[in-house]
Every structure is written in C-alpha cells, then in structure tokens.
C-alpha cells in the first residue's frame, strides 16, 4: 500500500496529524484517538512500512515499561516552496517535519527565464534524491489561485501572467499557488493552534492580511481574502492604488513610513529606522508611533469584524514589534466592541527570516496532512 493510499484512511491520517505535532507512544495515540491498542499497532506498522513514520527515542517513565515513541520520518518526503516577491525569488526545500533544509535566492536583476531554468534544474535534482510532495508557490496579489496564475501585482511586471501550473506540468509535480499573506497564515497554524482564529499582518510593498478562522483559511480560491490594507481609516486621505481614499496601507506600510522619513531628511531602510528609534532618535520614534496608530485603527476594525484571538506581525514588521505591539494591543483593549476582558495578543512571526518561502513549502505539507492528494484549496471559509 502506498503512502497516498494510506493517507486516504481516516484513522491513519488521524495518527499522522497527531505525530505532526509531537512524538507520541502507541499507548498515548490510543488514548488520544480512542482506538484500541491493537488498531494503533496495525496503523503504526503500516505507516512505518511506507516510511512515513519511524520509531524514535524510548521515553523515560517512573513506573512500568519505558514506551518507544513514534515520530514522523523527516526523509519520508520533501516539499518545495517558491516565493515570488518584489525583492526577487526564493526557493526552499523542507523535509516531512516542515524543517527547512535548503534555500536559494535570486534578485530582481536576474531574468525570469533564467530563474525558471535554475528553479527547474534544482527541483529536478532534488526529485532524484527524495520523494517530493509538490511545489507551493506564493506571490503578492492579485493572483488567480484556482488556475495557478500570477496576475498583475504592482512592482512585479516581470512575473505578470506567470503560470505556476505550467511549472508543475513541466516538472511532473502538483502545484499550489497562494497569495503570500494567506500562505503565511496557513504556515502559522502549527504555532498558534490547529483550530485557532488569528490574523497575520504583512506590511512590505503594501499592507496585507491573512486570516485563519477556526483552523480554516478565510478567502476565495481566486486569491481574494482578508484585504486589511484597504480598510479606510481616513475618508479624506490620499488616493490609494485600489481607487479608494485613506486606505490603511497608505499610512501603515513600510514604504509609506520610509517615504515620510525621507521627507524629514532621513533616507534609510526600515531596519535602520528601527535601530535609530531604539537608540533614542525622537523623529524615528514618532514615525514608528504613527505607523503603529494606523495599524491599530485597521486592527480594531478587523477584530470587531473577525474576532481573531491573536495577531501576528510578519516580515519587516517583526523588527519593530517592541514599538508596534504595545500600541496595537492598547488600542484593541480600549476600542474594540467585544472587549469583555478579552485580550488580543500581538506577537511576532514564528517563521524564520525567509518566512514566505518556508510558508510556500507548508502549502504542500498542509495539503498532505489534510488528506488531499490533489489540492482543493484548504477547505476555505
């Protein structure tokens, strides 16, 4: 029986999902699933036989036999992630436990066809060494996730019309294309909780959000979802690229903050701006405070409408969390309609520095552990 055939068996998938969270003994798996020890032993033997699971350490207990722990086999499969961004392209491989094992990047000065040729060569080489689940691709919107096509994200003209589906056909692998903020939200489920409701904020070129509701991705298969950057926070504000006025991203995105810094004679990147603020530069602290206020207004609206239990800062925002998080939390505590003593925590991302590429790999892993041999868009709400 193949791994994908076992994947279709409900009890086997239940065991795999539990082992995805942590190593467990057969006895503990029986207790958590309600299945008999004999049933668990049979499932474990099948999963070990296909290479998905292996026996790990022997747990030390104070009484009785020391049980042997079962865990996922890291080399059972690998997943490929490709992040398309305004800064360039990043390729990432992750093992079956979602641990990144390789990454490579190309800048914006490298032609698209050159990047695609090198991507194809790298993925083909990996396929020969490891069973590959498929390719997850992330990009800013707008995208057509259902057709696997990047549409017209601003600042990424070289990738307009790129078909991730055709890349998969060329490599003989399934492909999932997802908006970057949605992919980040999916990737954060392990850290926040499989059935949690939470919001991620990414403020790179614009201001984007990804929302998980009770463990399910909020949004359409066409790539539209939590457009928090286009919540109006000032009806008389500047014109936004979307056609509306006073959108949150006009005030809260990193480029908007850096543009205000240049107007003040401070031509620097966001990291240096944060460092200057931490060193006591009053003007830089004021800039970050203004950014925090704009984010807070948008987050209050999001919490009133969506009721996330926490908000995660992604990307460059993580560098400024010491300034941003308390300001946003204070606004949420004092202004939200459904306060009732409920505290919405603002936290930094659990992902590594190349978070979007790592998130791309987890699109395929999530697809597998949800029991889908072919993508059906993560059971969206």
N, C-alpha and C positions, 0 to 999 in steps of 0.2 A: 504494500500500500504506500502510495506517495505521500509526501508532506501535505500537498494541497488536498488530497482525498481525506486525510486525517483532519485537516483544517475544517472540513465541512461537517465533522461530527461535533455536535454541540458540547458534549462533556469534555472532549479533548480540547476544544477551544477554551472552555472554562478553566481548565487546568493551565493551559498556556498563558492565559491572561493573568492568572494569579502568580505564576512564576515570572512573568514580565515585571511584576512589582518587586519581588524579592524571592530568594531561595526558600523553599519550604520542604518539610519532610512529608512522606506519604501519609503519616498519621494526621498531620496538620491539614493537608489537602483534603483528606476525608472529612475532617471536622468542618472545614470552611465550605465545602461543596455539598455536604450531606450525602455523598456517595459512599458505598461500602468500601472497606479496605481492599477487598478483592477486586472491585471495579477500578479503583485507583491504581492498584498494582498492574492491572491489564493495560490501562491507558498509559501509565508510565513506561511500561515495556515497549509499547508501540512507538511512543514518542522518542525513546532512547534509540530504538531500532532505525528510525528515519533520520537520526542525527540532530533533531531539534532540541533535545534535552539531554543532559548528562548528569551523572551523579557527582556531587561535589564534596564539600567537607563533611566530616562527622560532627554533629552538634554535641556539645558537652552539656549533660544534664545532671542534676543532683541525684536522681533516682532512676532505676530501670536501665534499659538498653540505651545506648547513645545512637540516635537515629541518623541515617545518611540523608543529607539534604539533596534535593533535586534543584537544578537551575537550568536556565536557557544555555544552549551551546553557542558561544559567540561566533564561531565559524560556520554555523549552520547555513546562514545566508548573509549576503551583504545587500545594502540598499544604496542607490546612487542619488545624490542631490545636486541640482544645478540651480544656482541663484543668478538671475539676471537683474542687474541694478544699474543705476546711473553712474556708479563708480567702476563698473566692469562686470566680469563674470567670475563666479567661484564654483569650482567643482569639489564635491565632498563625497567620501565613501564612509558608511557606518556599518558596524557589524550587527549581528542579530539582536544584541542587547542595546542598540542605539548609541553605542560608543563610537565617536568619530575616529577613523583610523588613517585617513589620508585627505589632504586638501591641496588644491592648486588654484591660483587666480590669474586672470588676465585683465589688463587695464583697458580703458576706453580707446587707447591708441591702436589696439590690435583689431584688424578687420574681422567682421563677422564670420566669413567663410573660413578664415584661418583658425579662429576659435572653435568653430564647429568641427573642423578636421581634427584638431587636437583633442577635443572632447570625445569624439568617436573613437580615436585611437586609444585613449586612456581607458574608456569604458570597455572596449573590446578586449584589452589586455586583462582587465580585472575579471571579466566574464570567464576567462580561461582558468582562473585560479579559484573562483568562488561562485557558488550558485547565487544568482542575482535576482532579487525580487522585482526590480524595475527601477524606473527613473522618476523622481519627483522634481518638478521644475517650479520655481517661484519667480514672480515678476510683479512690479507695481501695476496697478490698474490704469486703464481698463484692459481686461482680458476676456476672452471667451473660454471659460474653463471647460464647458461642455464639449467644445470642438477641439480643445487643446491648442488655442491660438492666441498669441500676444497681439493686441490691437494697436492702440496709439498712445502709450504712456509718454508724457512730455519728457523731453531731455533724453529719450532713448530711441531716436529716429532710426538708428542702425538696426534695431530689432523689431521695428514695426512689421507686422504680418508674419513674424516667425511662427512656424508650426512645430510645437513640441511633439505633436502626434506623429509627424513625419520623421522626426529624430528617432522616436521609438520604433517606427516601422523599419528604419534603416538598420537599427541595432537588434531587431527582433525581441524587443522588451516592451512591457506595458509602461505607459507614461501617465502621470497625473500632473496637470498644470493647475496651480492655485495662486491666488493673489498672495503677496508676501505677508501681509498682516494676518490673513486667515491661516496661513501655514504656521506662523509664529504662535497663534492661539492654539492650534492643534498640538504643536510641539510642547507647549507649556502644561498640557493636561496632566502629565506624569508628576510634575512638581506641585500643582495646585490641588489636584484630585480628579479622579476619573469622572465623577458625576457633579462636579462643581459648576458654578456660573461665574465667569470672570471676563474682564476686558483687558486687552493689550493695547498699548499706545506706542506708535512708531512715528517719530517726527523727523524724517530725513528731508527729502525734497518738499514734501507737504506734511500733512498730519493724517495718519491713517489709524484705523482701529480694527481689531478682530475680536469677536465676541463668541464665547462658548456658553451655551445655555443648557444646564443640566447634562453636561458632557457632550452636547451636540453642537456642531458649528452652525452659527446663525448666518444666513445669506443664501443667495441663489446660485445655481450651477453655472450661471453666466459670469460669476465673479463679482457680483454686487452684494454688499452686506452692510457692515457697520461703518458708514461714512461719517465718522465723528468729526473729521476735519471740515466738513461742510455744514456743521451746526452753526447757525448765525448767532454771533454774540454781540453784534453791533449793526443795527439796521441801516445806519448811516455811514458804515465803514467803507474801506476801499473795495473796489471791484475784484472779485476772485476769478480765477481761471474757469471756474464752473459756471460763471454767469451771475452768481448771487453776490450780494454785498456783505461785508463784515464777517466772512466765514472764520472759524476758529484758526484754520491753518495760516491765514493772513497774519495772525498775531503770534501764534504759538509754535510754528515750525522752526526748525534750526536755521534755514536760510533767512527767514523773516527776522529772527533775533540777530543774526550776523549782519544783516543789512542795516538795522538800527545801530549796531555797534560801529559800522563804517561811517555812518552819519555823524557819530561822535568822535571820529578820528581814530578809532580802534579797529584796524584791519587785521583780523586774526581768525583762526579756526575756532570751532566750538570748544575743543579741549583746552586750548589756551585761554579762552574766555572764562571757562570754569575755574581753571587754575588761578587766574588773576582775581576772580571773585573770592576764592578761598584764601588768597594772600591778603585780602582786605581792600581791594580796589572797589571803591564805593560805586562808581559808574557801572562796573561789570555786575556787581551785586544787584543793582537796580534793574539792569537788563534781564537778569535771571528771575527776579521777582515779578517783573511784568510778564515774562513768559509763563511763569507759574500761575499768575492770576488768570491769564487767558485759558490755560489748560484746565484750571479749576472750574471756570464757567462751563466749559464743554463737558467736563466730567460730572458736574452736578446734573446737567440735563440727561446724560447717559444713565446715571444711577437712578434718577427719577423714572425713567422710561424702562430700563432693562434690569435693574436691581442686581448688579454683579456683587459678589461677596468680596472681591478684591480687584485691584487694578495693577497691571504690570507695566513698567516702563521698559521699552525696548530700544536697542540701537544706541545712538549718541545720547539720548535722554538719561541713560544709566549713569553717565559721568556727572550729571548734575542732580542726582537723586537727593543729596543732602539739602539742596535748596528747594527742589520741586515737591518732594513727597510731603513734608510737613504742611506746606502751604495748601496743597490739594486736599490733604486729609482734614485740615481745619475747615475748609470750605464745605466739604462733604458732611462734616459733623454739624455744622451750623445752618446750612441752607437746604439740605435735602428734605423732600416732602415726607419720606418714610423714615424718619430718624429713629424714634422709639428705642434709643440707646444702642442701636446697631452701629458698629464701627466698620467702615470700609477701608481696609488697609491698602496703602500704595507701596508696592515693592518693586525691586529691580528684577530683571530677567534672570531666569535660571540657566540660560543658554550661554555657551562660550562666545568669544568675540566674533566668530563668523556665524552668528546665530541663524541668519536666514538660509544659508546653505545647509546647516545642520537640520533646520526645520524642514527643508526640502527632502532630506533622506527620510524623515519621520512620516512624511506623507505615505510612502510605500509601506513602512512598518505598521503604521496605524491601519492601513488598508488590510494588511495580512491579519493582524490580531483582532480585527473586527469580523474576520471570517469571510472576506471578499476576495475571490481570485481575480475578479475584474472590478475596477473602480465603479462605485455607484454614488460617489460624491458625499461620503461620510454621513449619510443619514441626516441631512440638514434640517434645520427648523426655519 
